[in-house]
């Protein structure tokens, strides 16, 4: 069954279910009709048997013959199962078997002779009644009366009913299977269409989307929309990877070219020890820049943090310490308001690098005052870094966290354009969200958490939302 097409398996299951339902309905109808026919037959047989038994009990002497209506028969038997009297048209022997006779001597017995299928030549229904229940009849005296009626009409009606039910059920099953097959084929047609279009995409076709009906909202349509969203995400990821390769090649080629040029110039003619030392120092600086760039590229691909096994980080203490050291090292006026007891699970080094990068960006591209705030909001830790600079342009804001992406105003300053990309990678690895808001009206979010932005209407605000592992109890500045 697993090798058959899906629509064939659906039809097979549907047909099997319909066969069971139709068989059950047919059996119910047959049993009800049989019960009604048998009830009528048993009423006639009971009246005939009572009349025959009363006649035998009242006459005393054995009658030589009796009268019966069309299709009605009787026999009078002694205790040895011998026929004392019988209506014409019956076989010479007793209608009862020895076992049936022994039961009939004690209480009434009802039995059938002949079968419905195959067709019997003389189908009868019998009612055997003891003449004198409980008494021991004398030899040759009537002991049991047997009344019988023919079942021809009853059996013929039942056979006709079986034939009609069989034909009707087979016709209903065929029609239902045909309708089910067409419905299954129509329902699975979009899936086959999606498969063929996906095969085209796998073969190298670009900018191809599945043809999804606009007005429909069934399961297959929702699947098509989800697949289209997945294709869009894959193409976007592929474009980002291509841009990353191009930008990484450009960023790596520049320091490598400078390093190679410096070394070639140093080897063209004899140099003094001082000149060689300067060349080596310059080469060492370029090498350090290459190492830093390579480390940053590796950090951008940081793996997600596993919350169950990751260590707990006191974010309040981490932020307070970083801001204090940053003020002491750079002399910048950074104001911090950090709630106590903010804890997350993750990597303290990575989170520290996030805060340091945000502070560097605020100092380099923004303007004072620079503020850092952290608190607990709706079960999430919200960390904001705000500066009062000119902010980001609306055109650049959606691409601010892309690798090697730099604003036009920042191209004349040192940097590689990996800072915010690294920040977002570390925040996502901690199952959080990075938000970049500029001038109070332009926002860049990934809507992971349903929490509104809260920031001043001027400058640039970088917001980090992280899952919390503890509650905030108080604040300190």
C-alpha positions, 0 to 999 in steps of 0.5 A: 500500500505504501507504494501506491499513489496517495489518491489510490490509498485514499480511495481504497480506504474510503471504499473499505469504509463505505463497504462496511457502512453499506454492509451494516445498513443492508444487514439491518434492513434484511434482519428487520424484514426477516423479523416482520415476515417471521412474525407473521408466519409464526402467528399463523403457525401458532393458530394452526398448532393450537387448533390441531392440538385442541382437536386431538385432545377433544376427539380422543380416538385418533382421527383418520384424516384432517383438513388443512388450508393451502400450504398448511400441513400437520402430523400426529406422532407417538412417543416413538416418533411414528406418524399416526396421522398426517396431511397429504403432500408430506413425506412418509417419515416424521418431520422431527428428528429424534432430538427434536421429538424428545424436547417436544414431549416436554415443551413446545418446539419450533424448527425449520426444514430446508434452507434459504440458500441453496433453494429447498424444494419444500421449505417448512416451518414447524411447531411441535406441541406435546398433547399432554405435557408431563404425562407419559403417553401410551404406545400408539397414542398421540404424543406430539402434534406437528403443525407446518407451513410452507416458507416459499413466499417468505424465502422468496421475498428474502432472496429478492431482498438480498439481490436488491440490496447487493445490487444497490450497495454495489451501485452505491459503492461504485458511485461513491468511489468514483465521486471520492476519486474525483474529489481526491484528485481535485484536492491533490491537484494543487499538491501535484502542481506544487511538486512540479513547480518545486522540481523546476526550482530544484533544477535551477529556476529562480524567482519562481513562486507556487501558484496559490489561489487568492480567495481560498484558505484551505489546508493546501492553500495555506501549505502553498503560502507557507512554501512561498514564504519559505522560498522567499526566505531561502532566496533572501538567505542565498542573496545575503550569503552571496553578498557576504562572500562578495563583501568578505572577499573585498574586506579581506582583499584590501589588507592582504593587498596592502600587506603584500605590497609592503613586503614587496617594497621592502624586498626591492632594495636593501633597507636599514634596520629601522625601515625593516622594523617599520615595515614589519610593524605595519605588516603586523598591524595588517595581520592583526586586522585580518585576524580580528576580521576573521574572528568577527566573521566566525562569531557572526555564526554563533550557535544558539544557546541551550537554555537548560544547560547554559550557565546563569548570567547576572546581567545587572552586574555585567552591565554595571561593570561594563559601563563603569569600565567603559567610562574609566577607559574612554572618559565618555559620559555614559549614564546607566540605570540598571535594575537589580536581579536581572539574570539570563542564561547564556554566555557572559562574554558574548553578552559583554561584547554586545554591550561594548559594541553598542557603546562603541557605535553610540560614541562613534556615530552618535552624540551625548548624552549616552544612556544605558537602561535595563529592566524587567517588562512582561517577563522580558529583560529590556536593555536600551542604549540611547544616544542623542545623535542624528540617527539613521536614515530610513533607507539604511535602517532596514539593512543596519544589521546586515553584514558589511553594510555601512551607512554613507556617513560611516564609510570614512570612519574605521570599521568593517560593518560587522558590529550590529550583525554580530550583536544580532547574531549573539542576541538571537543565539540567546533567543532574544530580539534586536530592535533599532529605532531612529528619531522615534518614528523609524523602527527595525524589528523582527517582531519576535516578542509582542512588546511595544517600543519605548524610547525617546523621540530623538536620536538612536535607540538600540533595544535588546529583549532577552528571556529572563530567569529572575525578577527585578527587585529594585533599581540602582544608578 
